[in-house]
Amino acid sequence: MKSIETSNMIILKRLFREHILTYKRRLGYACLCMIIAALSTAALPFLIKDVFDDVFTKGDIKQLIIFCGTVLLAFICKGLASYGESVLMTWVGQKVISDIQNRLFKHLMQLDLLFFHNTTTGELLSRFTNDVNLMRNAFANTTLSLGKDSITLFALIALMFYRDPTLAAISFFVFPAAVLPIIKIGRRMKKVTFNTQEITADLTNQLTQIFQGMRVIKSYGTEAKEANRAEGTISNIFSLIYKATRIRCAAHPIIETMGGVAIITVIGYGGWQVAHNDRTTGDFISFILALILAYEPLKRLSNLNANLQEGLSASSRVFDVLDVQPHITSPKNAKMPLSNEHTITFDKTTFMYEGGKVALDNLNFKIESGQTVAFVGPSGAGKSSLINLLPRFYDVTKGRILYNDIPLQDYDLNFLRKKMGLVSQEITLFDMNIYDNIAYGVENATMEQVIEAAQKAAADDFITELSDGYQTMIGENGVRLSGGQRQRIAIARAMLKNAPILLLDEATSALDTESEKKVQAALDILMEGRTTLMVAHRLSTVVNADVIYVLDKGKIAESGDHQTLINHQGIYANLWAQQSKK
């Protein structure tokens, strides 16, 4: 239990230190408004004593007028203070949550690709939506209740002790008995909330996969199966939320019972004093009113721990992501040399994925500036892994990769990646228009430059046939385009970037024969004077490469130009023969 409490304190300290205290001036103004509202609330039971003792008993009309005016003033002050407190605290709360969301997003942008491979989309979306909403609600409920209700309760209790310390002590002796159950409720609440958020993240991820894979689902007729699977997850979420509600509300009967005991005790003891003329009626009414007014803030404070635990559970999940540190970063004294040369050297390069699987094993070769080098081989040979090492999507496990005789790790990461244009077999397009997709990553690209890039990629013909041309919205990941059209958009994007190093990972894999010829001709022009690394399945696209490396099980099995490898009668020649028969 101590570890849970320690964890809660650490999270609270981080929230205050890193986010909330940034707005301490507005928090100060909000606290001032809370104090005014609390004192205004306590003014009514304080003033009502004189009404009963002077106005009702002695018939003092002047005192009645003063009382009415003072109460009206108190309520005006309370209304204005409550408005100021709510507006200020809402502003601070929303700003804190916005800051956390922005910080979370910026942090995710800096994390390694490995993190995204190991974390589902649903989990990340859940952090941004479900967890952040829980934090927002917890902050709103906790700060307002903890601030306003605590100050109001303190003012009313102070008035009660001022009126009669003995009666006040009798009134509140029962409430400490409720503290331990409320603490236990809060602990259970945090655990249930954490489990609910985990399952909600699973549902978000499940829905993401279903919507993205709707074509496969329909083709295999598994709509009912997927509906049942989603229904099971939703049922689990319902059960956990219902359980959380029962836990949260468990404090209500405890507080209601304690409140009833306190009021009965005060009425019994205080009424006896009034009956025996040991206390005035006004004094007794003032005390009772203060006790009744104290009851609601006390009840809200009893629910505070459950709300707080929900927020702490969500905060813990958000901080878990924020605490993940990227391993692939720019060094302190990063190099950004200007050069017309673009050589790449693999020096005893070995790369292993998590789990120890070797993808590339002790590669040694040099690619001269302006050279076109192709990598071919069977699936799983390590071709795409090699391409991913150059922009440092991953770092080598052993050995080095050098760019212009400088290790990749010594370069500024943005500088290095701007030197490379990548066209992958996994095409990513955004839910924007075609112009924005081609111009993505290139600031201030003109329409003429975009059209020129599209023409070189054999994309302009189909783009101009669309109803809105380059302003056509293509849907999520280009869903409104064919596979070949999407790939040509991606090639046009790389052409517009005009980087000195080209990384082509199955760049023409989704094109038909006619489009492939057009794009290959454009790629041939683009590759002139540039250092190009090609991964290809179709060997017909690499016959003009200066050097072809045949990879097998992460090692270089053969190397040479097309004719040399054909004459060698090895793996490459066998692959060429197989593809030539098709």
Residue pairs with C-beta under 8 A, 6 or more apart in sequence:
1 187
4 187
4 190
7 316
8 190
8 309
8 312
11 312
11 315
11 316
11 319
12 312
14 319
15 96
15 315
19 96
19 99
19 100
20 27
20 92
20 96
21 27
22 96
22 99
23 92
23 95
23 96
26 88
26 91
26 92
27 88
27 92
29 84
29 88
30 84
30 85
30 88
30 89
30 92
30 147
31 147
33 81
33 82
33 84
33 85
33 88
34 81
34 85
34 147
34 148
34 151
35 151
36 77
36 78
36 80
36 81
37 77
37 78
37 81
37 82
37 85
37 148
37 151
37 152
38 148
38 151
38 152
38 154
38 155
39 155
40 74
40 75
40 77
40 78
40 81
41 78
41 152
41 155
41 156
41 293
42 152
42 155
42 156
42 158
42 159
42 290
42 293
43 70
43 71
43 74
44 71
44 74
44 289
44 293
45 156
45 159
45 286
45 287
45 289
45 290
45 293
46 159
46 286
46 290
47 67
47 70
47 71
47 74
48 67
48 282
48 285
48 286
48 289
49 163
49 280
49 282
49 283
49 285
49 286
50 63
50 67
50 282
51 63
51 64
51 67
51 282
52 280
52 281
52 282
52 285
52 286
53 280
53 281
53 282
53 283
54 60
54 63
54 282
55 61
55 63
55 64
55 67
56 281
57 281
57 282
82 148
85 144
85 147
85 148
86 144
89 140
89 143
89 144
89 147
90 140
92 143
93 136
93 139
93 140
93 143
94 136
96 139
97 132
97 135
97 136
97 139
100 132
100 135
100 318
101 128
101 132
103 322
104 127
104 128
104 318
104 321
104 322
105 128
107 321
107 322
107 324
108 124
108 321
110 326
110 329
111 324
111 326
112 326
112 327
112 328
112 393
112 394
113 388
113 393
113 394
114 327
114 354
114 394
115 324
115 326
116 124
118 354
120 201
120 205
121 204
121 205
121 208
122 201
122 202
122 203
122 204
122 205
122 206
122 207
122 208
123 201
123 204
123 205
124 321
125 201
125 204
125 205
125 208
126 197
126 200
126 201
126 204
126 317
127 201
127 317
127 318
127 321
129 204
130 197
130 200
130 201
130 204
130 314
131 197
131 314
131 315
131 317
131 318
132 314
132 318
134 193
134 197
134 310
134 311
134 313
134 314
135 311
135 314
135 315
135 318
137 307
137 310
137 311
138 307
138 308
138 310
138 311
138 312
138 314
139 311
141 304
141 307
142 304
142 307
142 308
142 311
145 297
145 300
145 301
145 303
145 304
145 307
146 301
146 304
148 297
149 297
149 298
149 300
149 301
150 297
150 301
152 293
152 294
152 297
153 294
153 297
153 298
153 301
156 290
156 291
156 293
156 294
156 297
157 168
157 172
157 294
159 286
159 290
160 167
160 168
160 171
160 287
160 290
160 291
160 294
161 168
161 169
163 283
163 286
163 287
163 290
164 270
164 279
164 283
164 287
167 266
167 269
167 270
167 287
168 287
170 262
170 265
170 266
170 269
171 262
171 265
171 266
171 291
172 262
174 258
174 261
174 262
174 265
175 258
175 262
175 298
177 258
178 251
178 254
178 255
178 258
178 302
181 250
181 251
181 254
182 251
182 254
182 302
182 305
183 305
185 247
185 248
185 250
185 251
185 305
185 306
186 305
186 306
186 308
186 309
187 309
188 247
189 244
189 247
189 248
189 305
189 306
189 309
189 310
190 309
190 310
190 312
190 313
191 313
192 240
192 243
192 244
192 247
193 244
193 309
193 310
193 313
193 314
194 313
194 316
194 317
195 240
196 237
196 240
196 241
196 244
197 313
197 314
197 317
199 233
199 236
199 237
199 240
200 237
202 233
203 230
203 233
203 234
203 237
206 229
206 230
206 233
207 230
210 217
210 226
210 230
217 223
217 226
244 310
247 306
248 303
248 306
251 302
251 303
251 306
252 299
254 302
255 298
255 299
255 302
256 299
259 295
259 298
259 299
262 291
263 288
263 291
263 292
263 295
266 287
266 288
266 291
267 288
270 279
270 284
270 287
270 288
271 284
273 279
273 284
274 280
274 281
274 284
327 395
328 392
328 393
328 394
328 395
328 413
329 413
330 411
330 412
330 413
330 414
331 409
331 410
334 410
334 411
334 412
334 413
334 415
335 406
335 410
335 411
335 412
335 415
336 411
336 412
336 415
337 404
337 406
339 404
340 369
341 369
341 404
342 369
342 370
342 403
342 404
342 419
342 500
342 501
342 530
342 531
343 366
343 367
343 368
343 369
343 402
343 403
343 404
343 405
343 531
344 366
344 367
344 390
344 401
344 402
344 403
344 501
344 531
344 533
345 365
345 366
345 367
345 400
345 401
345 402
345 405
346 363
346 364
346 365
346 366
346 399
346 401
347 364
347 399
347 400
347 401
347 402
348 362
348 363
348 364
348 398
348 399
348 400
349 360
349 362
349 363
349 364
349 389
349 396
349 398
349 399
349 400
349 401
350 358
350 360
350 361
350 362
350 363
350 396
350 397
350 398
350 399
351 358
351 359
351 360
351 382
351 385
351 386
351 389
351 394
351 396
351 397
352 358
352 359
352 397
353 359
353 385
358 554
359 382
359 385
359 554
360 382
360 385
360 386
360 389
360 554
361 553
361 554
361 555
362 398
362 399
362 555
363 386
363 399
363 555
363 556
365 549
365 556
365 559
367 373
367 531
367 533
367 547
368 531
369 531
370 529
370 530
370 531
371 531
371 532
371 546
371 547
372 527
372 532
372 534
372 544
372 545
372 546
372 547
373 532
373 533
373 534
373 545
373 546
373 547
373 548
373 549
374 533
374 534
374 535
374 536
374 542
374 545
374 547
374 548
374 549
375 383
375 386
375 387
375 533
375 534
375 535
375 536
375 548
375 549
375 551
376 383
376 535
376 536
376 537
376 539
376 542
376 548
376 549
376 550
376 551
376 572
376 575
377 383
377 550
377 551
377 552
377 557
377 571
378 552
380 553
381 551
381 552
381 553
381 554
382 551
382 553
382 554
383 505
383 535
383 551
384 425
384 505
384 535
385 394
386 533
386 535
386 551
387 422
387 424
387 503
387 505
387 533
387 535
388 394
389 395
389 396
389 401
389 408
390 401
390 408
390 420
390 501
390 503
390 533
391 416
391 417
391 420
391 422
391 503
392 408
392 409
392 413
392 416
392 417
395 409
400 407
400 408
401 407
401 408
402 408
403 411
403 416
403 419
408 416
418 499
419 499
419 500
419 501
420 499
420 501
420 502
420 503
421 494
421 495
421 497
421 498
421 499
421 501
421 502
421 503
422 494
422 503
422 505
423 487
423 490
423 491
423 493
423 494
423 502
423 503
423 504
423 505
423 507
424 490
424 505
424 506
424 507
425 505
425 506
425 507
425 509
425 510
427 477
427 478
427 483
427 486
427 487
427 489
427 490
427 510
428 477
428 490
429 437
429 474
429 477
429 478
429 481
429 486
429 489
429 490
430 436
430 437
430 440
430 477
431 473
431 474
431 475
431 476
431 477
432 440
432 473
432 474
433 468
433 470
433 471
433 472
433 473
433 474
434 454
434 463
434 466
434 469
434 470
434 471
434 472
434 474
434 489
435 447
435 450
435 470
435 471
437 474
437 478
437 489
437 493
438 445
438 450
438 453
438 454
438 470
438 489
438 492
438 493
438 496
439 445
439 449
439 450
439 493
439 496
440 493
441 493
441 497
442 449
442 496
442 497
445 496
447 470
449 496
450 470
450 492
450 496
451 460
451 470
453 492
453 493
453 495
453 496
454 460
454 463
454 470
454 488
454 489
454 492
456 492
456 495
456 522
456 525
456 526
457 488
457 489
457 491
457 492
457 495
457 519
457 522
458 488
458 515
458 518
458 519
458 522
459 485
459 488
459 489
459 491
459 492
462 485
462 488
463 469
463 470
463 472
466 472
472 480
473 480
474 480
474 481
474 489
477 486
478 485
478 486
478 489
481 489
483 510
484 510
484 511
484 512
484 515
486 510
487 507
487 508
487 509
487 510
487 511
488 511
488 515
488 519
491 507
491 519
491 522
491 523
494 502
495 522
495 526
499 530
500 530
500 531
501 530
501 531
501 532
501 533
502 526
502 527
502 530
502 531
502 532
502 533
503 533
504 523
504 532
504 533
504 534
504 535
504 536
505 535
506 535
506 536
506 537
507 519
507 523
507 534
507 536
508 516
508 519
508 520
508 523
508 536
508 538
508 541
509 537
509 538
511 519
516 538
516 541
520 541
524 544
534 541
534 542
534 545
536 542
538 579
539 572
539 575
539 576
539 579
540 579
542 548
542 562
543 562
544 562
545 561
545 562
546 561
547 559
547 560
547 561
548 559
548 560
548 561
548 562
548 565
548 572
549 556
549 558
549 559
550 556
550 557
550 558
550 559
550 565
550 570
550 571
550 572
551 557
552 571
557 570
557 571
558 565
558 568
558 570
558 571
558 572
559 565
560 568
565 572
565 573
565 576
566 572
566 573
566 576
567 573
